Amino acid sequence: MLKSVEQPKVASAPDYTAIKQKQQATWGSGNYAVVGTTLQIVGEELCEAADVNSGERVLDVAAGNGNATLAAARRYALTTSTDYVAELLEQGRRRAEAEGLKVNFKTADAEALPFADNSFDVALSTFGIMFAPNQQQAAREISRVVRKGGRIAMANWTPDSFIGSMFKVIGRHVPPPAGLQPPALWGDEKHLQALFPSHEVRAARKTFNFRYESPEHFVSVFRTFYGPTHKAFGALDEAGKAALEKDLLDLIGQFRRASPAGMVVPGTYLEAVITK
């Protein structure tokens, strides 16, 4: 009698649609603008690195509350701001209106951008596209809508950064969906080269300093307003919340820079300009 041979199990692909629905709820929770606006300098520096000029067609992908959007519009570029969380776009719209800046806002998924091929001279993303669950598809999309010779400029937290490490800490308490690549891989130059074959990748590690009153103040702000941290705390019981808070405070202690007052924690990110 022949014995049946057990076939090896093939891992099923992640359910990207379900994952994105959860992500939308996560980023729509809290109030990202409280944290997002502190990162404005990154958008300004990214536009300088990309050499954004007046009259250029610029797309901000996964724009959040619009840091790179506003920076491009301040340079008189023809700017379109996109995100799949409508409330974040509304925050960007209010900021643009307050400054009298002309911006086109459109709700859009980074993995299915509603624009024709070669529609833009420059595409930007600051700590946004890196959170797309299907990294290869997001890279294909942002490249598709940029013309030949155009630039794709992005700022992404590195795997060894404070924020990259923070997501690892959160993941130990609230595991992420199975089968996804870590978002911080976008902060690795070799990974970007793999995501954008036949493109020219120019990248440099830069630092953004998180400045808060104290480590406890940082945790309180992120727990209350930053979607991923807000949702993580909400998913835990009281003992779990206390354990996560302790681990976050310990992490801050590892990265914290000596300063005469307040908390200063350097956050390393990769500033990349990719020419199509």
C-alpha positions as CSV (number, residue, x, y, z in Angstrom):
1,M,0.0,0.0,0.0
2,L,1.4,3.4,-1.0
3,K,1.7,6.0,1.6
4,S,0.4,9.4,0.7
5,V,3.1,12.1,0.6
6,E,2.2,15.2,2.6
7,Q,2.6,18.3,0.5
8,P,4.4,21.2,1.9
9,K,2.2,24.0,3.1
10,V,2.2,27.1,0.9
11,A,1.9,30.4,2.8
12,S,-1.1,32.3,1.7
13,A,-0.7,35.9,0.5
14,P,-1.8,38.5,3.1
15,D,-5.3,39.9,2.7
16,Y,-4.1,43.4,1.7
17,T,-7.7,44.8,1.4
18,A,-8.5,43.8,5.0
19,I,-5.1,45.1,6.2
20,K,-5.6,48.5,4.6
21,Q,-9.1,48.8,6.1
22,K,-7.5,48.3,9.6
23,Q,-4.7,50.7,8.7
24,Q,-7.2,53.4,7.7
25,A,-8.9,53.0,11.0
26,T,-5.5,53.2,12.8
27,W,-4.3,56.3,11.1
28,G,-7.7,57.9,11.4
29,S,-7.7,57.4,15.2
30,G,-6.2,59.8,17.7
31,N,-5.1,63.1,16.0
32,Y,-2.1,62.6,13.8
33,A,-1.7,66.3,13.2
34,V,-0.5,66.8,16.7
35,V,2.6,64.7,15.9
36,G,2.7,65.3,12.1
37,T,3.1,69.0,12.3
38,T,6.3,68.6,14.3
39,L,7.9,66.9,11.3
40,Q,7.4,69.9,8.9
41,I,11.1,70.5,8.5
42,V,11.5,67.0,6.9
43,G,9.1,68.0,4.1
44,E,11.0,71.3,3.5
45,E,14.3,69.5,3.3
46,L,12.9,66.8,1.1
47,C,11.7,69.4,-1.4
48,E,15.1,70.9,-1.5
49,A,16.7,67.5,-2.0
50,A,14.3,66.9,-4.9
51,D,15.0,70.4,-6.3
52,V,11.2,71.1,-6.5
53,N,10.7,74.1,-8.8
54,S,7.8,76.4,-9.6
55,G,5.4,75.1,-12.3
56,E,6.4,71.4,-11.8
57,R,3.7,68.9,-11.4
58,V,4.2,67.4,-7.9
59,L,2.3,64.5,-6.2
60,D,2.5,63.9,-2.5
61,V,1.7,60.2,-1.8
62,A,0.3,59.1,1.6
63,A,0.6,62.8,2.5
64,G,-0.9,62.6,5.9
65,N,-1.7,66.2,7.1
66,G,0.5,67.6,4.3
67,N,4.0,68.5,5.4
68,A,5.6,67.7,2.0
69,T,2.4,69.0,0.3
70,L,2.8,72.5,1.9
71,A,6.5,72.6,1.2
72,A,6.0,71.9,-2.5
73,A,3.1,74.5,-2.7
74,R,5.3,77.1,-1.0
75,R,7.7,76.6,-4.0
76,Y,4.8,77.3,-6.4
77,A,4.7,73.8,-7.7
78,L,1.4,72.5,-9.1
79,T,0.8,70.3,-6.1
80,T,-1.6,67.3,-5.7
81,S,-1.9,65.8,-2.2
82,T,-3.2,62.3,-1.7
83,D,-3.9,60.0,1.2
84,Y,-6.4,57.1,1.8
85,V,-7.6,58.7,5.1
86,A,-9.9,61.5,4.2
87,E,-9.6,63.3,7.6
88,L,-5.9,63.6,7.2
89,L,-6.4,65.2,3.9
90,E,-8.9,67.6,5.4
91,Q,-6.2,68.6,8.0
92,G,-3.8,69.4,5.1
93,R,-6.5,71.3,3.3
94,R,-7.1,73.5,6.3
95,R,-3.4,74.2,6.6
96,A,-3.1,75.1,2.9
97,E,-6.1,77.4,3.2
98,A,-4.6,79.1,6.2
99,E,-1.5,79.9,4.2
100,G,-3.4,80.8,1.0
101,L,-1.7,77.9,-0.9
102,K,-3.1,76.3,-4.0
103,V,-3.3,72.5,-3.6
104,N,-5.4,69.8,-5.2
105,F,-6.5,67.3,-2.6
106,K,-7.7,63.8,-3.6
107,T,-8.4,60.7,-1.6
108,A,-6.3,57.9,-3.0
109,D,-4.6,54.6,-2.2
110,A,-0.8,54.6,-2.7
111,E,-1.2,51.1,-4.2
112,A,-3.7,52.2,-6.8
113,L,-3.1,55.9,-7.7
114,P,-5.9,57.4,-9.8
115,F,-3.6,59.1,-12.3
116,A,-2.4,58.4,-15.8
117,D,1.1,57.2,-16.5
118,N,3.8,60.0,-16.6
119,S,1.4,62.5,-15.0
120,F,4.0,64.1,-12.6
121,D,7.5,65.6,-12.7
122,V,8.0,64.8,-9.0
123,A,6.5,62.4,-6.4
124,L,7.1,62.9,-2.7
125,S,6.4,61.0,0.4
126,T,7.4,61.7,4.0
127,F,7.0,58.7,6.4
128,G,3.9,57.7,4.3
129,I,4.3,55.3,1.5
130,M,6.6,53.2,3.7
131,F,3.4,52.0,5.5
132,A,1.8,50.6,2.4
133,P,1.2,46.9,3.1
134,N,2.1,45.7,-0.5
135,Q,5.5,47.4,-0.9
136,Q,6.2,46.2,-4.4
137,Q,2.8,47.4,-5.7
138,A,3.2,50.8,-4.0
139,A,6.7,51.2,-5.6
140,R,5.3,50.3,-9.0
141,E,2.5,52.8,-8.7
142,I,4.6,55.8,-7.6
143,S,7.0,55.1,-10.4
144,R,4.3,54.7,-13.0
145,V,2.8,58.1,-12.4
146,V,6.2,59.9,-12.7
147,R,7.5,60.8,-16.1
148,K,10.8,59.4,-17.5
149,G,13.6,61.5,-15.9
150,G,11.3,62.7,-13.1
151,R,12.2,62.3,-9.4
152,I,10.7,60.3,-6.6
153,A,11.7,61.7,-3.3
154,M,11.0,60.2,0.1
155,A,11.8,60.3,3.8
156,N,11.6,56.9,5.5
157,W,12.5,55.8,9.0
158,T,15.5,53.4,9.0
159,P,15.3,49.9,10.5
160,D,17.7,50.8,13.3
161,S,16.1,54.2,14.1
162,F,14.2,55.2,17.2
163,I,10.9,54.9,15.3
164,G,11.9,51.7,13.6
165,S,12.7,50.3,17.0
166,M,9.5,51.7,18.5
167,F,7.5,49.7,16.0
168,K,9.4,46.6,17.0
169,V,8.5,47.2,20.6
170,I,4.8,47.7,19.7
171,G,4.9,44.6,17.6
172,R,6.0,42.5,20.6
173,H,2.9,43.6,22.5
174,V,0.4,43.8,19.5
175,P,1.7,41.6,16.7
176,P,1.3,43.0,13.1
177,P,-0.5,41.1,10.4
178,A,1.4,38.0,9.3
179,G,3.3,38.0,6.0
180,L,4.0,41.8,5.8
181,Q,7.4,43.2,5.3
182,P,8.4,45.7,8.0
183,P,7.7,49.3,6.9
184,A,11.2,50.5,8.0
185,L,12.7,48.4,5.1
186,W,12.0,51.5,3.0
187,G,14.7,53.2,5.1
188,D,17.3,50.7,3.7
189,E,19.0,51.9,0.5
190,K,19.5,48.4,-0.8
191,H,15.8,47.7,-0.4
192,L,14.9,50.8,-2.3
193,Q,17.2,49.7,-5.1
194,A,15.3,46.4,-5.2
195,L,12.0,48.2,-5.2
196,F,13.0,50.5,-8.0
197,P,15.1,48.5,-10.4
198,S,16.5,50.5,-13.4
199,H,16.1,53.7,-11.4
200,E,19.0,55.8,-10.0
201,V,18.8,55.9,-6.2
202,R,20.7,58.6,-4.3
203,A,20.2,58.4,-0.5
204,A,21.6,59.9,2.7
205,R,20.9,59.2,6.3
206,K,19.5,62.2,8.2
207,T,18.3,63.0,11.7
208,F,15.1,64.4,13.0
209,N,15.2,65.3,16.7
210,F,12.0,64.4,18.7
211,R,11.8,67.2,21.3
212,Y,9.3,66.7,24.2
213,E,9.1,67.8,27.8
214,S,10.0,64.4,29.1
215,P,9.9,60.7,28.1
216,E,6.6,60.5,29.9
217,H,5.3,63.4,27.9
218,F,6.4,61.7,24.6
219,V,4.6,58.5,25.5
220,S,1.5,60.4,26.6
221,V,1.4,62.4,23.3
222,F,2.0,59.3,21.1
223,R,-0.5,57.2,23.2
224,T,-3.2,59.8,22.7
225,F,-2.6,61.1,19.2
226,Y,-0.4,58.9,17.1
227,G,-2.6,56.2,15.4
228,P,-0.4,53.1,15.7
229,T,0.5,53.8,19.3
230,H,-3.0,54.9,20.2
231,K,-4.5,51.7,18.7
232,A,-1.8,49.5,20.4
233,F,-2.6,50.8,23.9
234,G,-6.4,50.5,23.1
235,A,-5.9,46.8,22.3
236,L,-4.3,45.9,25.7
237,D,-5.6,45.3,29.2
238,E,-4.3,47.4,32.1
239,A,-1.3,45.2,32.7
240,G,-0.5,45.2,29.0
241,K,-0.7,49.0,28.8
242,A,1.7,49.3,31.8
243,A,4.1,46.9,30.2
244,L,4.1,48.7,26.8
245,E,4.6,52.1,28.5
246,K,7.6,50.7,30.4
247,D,9.1,49.3,27.3
248,L,8.7,52.6,25.4
249,L,10.3,54.5,28.3
250,D,13.2,52.0,28.3
251,L,13.6,52.5,24.5
252,I,13.7,56.3,25.0
253,G,16.4,55.8,27.5
254,Q,18.5,53.9,25.0
255,F,18.2,56.6,22.3
256,R,17.9,59.8,24.4
257,R,20.5,62.5,23.9
258,A,21.9,64.3,26.9
259,S,20.3,67.7,27.1
260,P,20.0,70.4,29.8
261,A,16.2,70.4,29.7
262,G,13.4,68.3,28.2
263,M,13.7,65.2,26.1
264,V,15.7,65.0,22.9
265,V,15.7,61.8,20.9
266,P,17.4,61.6,17.5
267,G,15.4,59.8,14.9
268,T,17.4,58.5,11.9
269,Y,15.7,58.5,8.5
270,L,16.7,57.9,4.9
271,E,16.3,60.8,2.6
272,A,16.2,59.3,-0.9
273,V,15.9,60.9,-4.4
274,I,15.1,58.3,-7.0
275,T,15.4,59.3,-10.7
276,K,13.2,57.4,-13.1
